[in-house]
Amino acid sequence: MAEHGTPEYATADGNDYAAHERTYVGFLTLLKWVVGIAVVILASMAYFLV
């Protein structure tokens, strides 16, 4: 078999935890809004279409 060199792994220079936390909080906020809108749409469909 062919000889392969040692694998090289890329590593991050630092831990940007503040950006990670902002992204996660933004995702949770968006998720809450989407679920709330879906509940309102489904409740409206149940009320007006039945």
C-alpha positions in Angstrom: 0.0 0.0 0.0 1.1 3.6 -0.4 2.8 5.4 2.4 0.8 8.4 3.7 2.1 11.2 5.7 0.9 12.3 9.1 -2.6 13.9 8.9 -2.8 17.6 9.6 -5.7 18.9 11.5 -6.9 22.5 11.5 -7.6 24.1 14.8 -9.3 27.2 15.8 -7.2 30.1 17.2 -9.6 30.8 20.1 -13.0 30.1 21.6 -15.5 32.8 20.6 -18.1 31.8 23.2 -19.8 35.2 23.1 -20.7 34.8 19.4 -21.8 31.2 20.0 -24.1 32.3 22.8 -25.6 35.2 20.7 -26.2 32.8 17.8 -27.9 30.3 20.1 -30.1 32.9 21.8 -31.1 34.2 18.3 -32.0 30.7 17.2 -34.1 30.1 20.3 -35.9 33.4 19.7 -36.6 32.6 16.1 -37.8 29.1 17.1 -40.3 30.6 19.6 -41.7 33.0 17.0 -42.1 30.3 14.4 -43.8 27.9 16.8 -46.1 30.7 18.0 -47.1 31.7 14.5 -47.7 28.0 13.6 -50.0 27.6 16.6 -51.9 30.8 15.7 -52.3 29.6 12.1 -53.4 26.1 13.1 -55.9 27.5 15.7 -57.3 29.9 13.1 -57.7 27.0 10.6 -59.4 24.9 13.2 -61.8 27.7 14.1 -62.6 29.1 10.6 -62.4 26.0 8.4 -64.4 23.6 10.6 
